[in-house]
Amino acid sequence: MGEMTNLSRKRRGRETELIFAEYLKTQGWIYAEATSSSAPGTDIKGVIGVDWELKARADFDPKSAMKQQARRIKEGVIPIAVLRQNGQGEADVKNWPACVPVSVMIQLLKEAGYL
């Protein structure tokens, strides 16, 4: 049973990455592509300057997702953790929650002219 659940979780994770990459393409990032599940680093490549960490699970732990990104992040790269919650499918991708460290959010707001 545990192995089947693990396979199901991996399949849902991969599906989430593919859905999100396609959504990014519709938003102008035409080179967005889901990385291989065995590849280290960002879950979506082809979006320069952004490290995407996608999670598809009921028990999302933003601290661990952001800690995972902190180990690999480079200066000038925006770390964004995205959660696909249970019950959220492809049609609802624009409403998936996204988390960034507060320091990054402040920087983004300042660069966008909110100061």
Disulfide bonds with the S-S distance in Angstrom:
none
